[in-house]
Amino acid sequence: MEFWRNDVGRKGEATPDFRALSAELPTSPALPAKSPPWWLWPHVLSLEAPLVAVLWQMGLAKAHGLHLMPMVHAGLGLVVWIIYVLDRLWDSFRLPKAGLDARHAFYRRHRVLFMVLILPLALAAAGWIALKEIPEGILWQAVSLAVFVALYFFVYVARLAPALMPRPHAAALLFALGCTASIRFFSMPETWADPLLECAVLTLLFLANLSALAAKEEEDAGKPAHWHAAHPTLLGGNILVMVAILYYIQKGSFDAVLLPPAIAVLVGLGLMTILHRFRGKLSVEQHRVLADLAMVLPLPVVWM
């Protein structure tokens, strides 16, 4: 899941290293296109983030005893996919041809097709779902989130305004708000404490994922190790926060329905810790795929 990235050659930021996959993947669209390995295609096609979002929405719905309409899941997945495609298309115009990773090389080669046909169709489908298939309350939540997503692109992607918080933190918060929007609407909470805690818990997991991706890219690229140095501390801090949250849920300070998702997040953070321990044996792309898996593998805890 990568709603942001360490851009290639931007102001000394980390640049991904694809040495382990150099025999299989192009580093520039000028080179002959070679097919990525099968396990990398969901990432190349920007499907990993929509899958994570929909699976977590389904898990939260199960925890709350809700039965969401299929179009609610389809709408979330489609909107997340559109956001990621827009981000990567934008990067395909800004980044130099040399050194593009697999996904950005793919979007650079096919950006006319995406802009002329695929994205307009996807936007039309999302609009139809929003206006015809989902409750009006969810629509207005989606509109509110769209404002913040637009602000995110304005501040972080286009760099037209100073950032108010680190980019990974903003991306993780937006992703968590999107995953929990329908749950907030259908569960009709009596107070804001439980929905805020649920969103905060997911933000911790998504932030750990983004931090892990940034740390691995910095390490492999030999760039200044900002996230590489901060990631272990962030992971440890998030785990301690989750232990405290589980304690207060057990005490009855928060709704017991939050217990399974909180346990799943804690397990996910544990998997991230193990992944960090063995990151040196993995390529950047292998590490990215496993970091995304670490966010969804604990979900059976919620469904039990």
Secondary structure, DSSP 8 states (H G I E B T S, - for coil): --SS---TTSTT------GGGTTTS-SSTTS------GGGHHHHTT-HHHHHHHHHHHHHHHHHT----HHHHHHHHHHHHHHHHHHHHHHHHHS-STT--HHHHHHHHTHHHIIIIIHHHHHHHHHHIIIIIS-HHHHHHHHHHHHHHHHHIIIIIS--S--SS-HHHHHHHHHHHHHHHHHHHHH--SSSHHHHHHHHHHHHHHHHHHHHHHHHHHHHHT---HHHHHHHHHHHHHHHHHHHHHHHHHHTSS-GGGHHHHHHHHHHHHHHHHHHHTGGGS-HHHHHHHHHHHHHTTTHHHH-
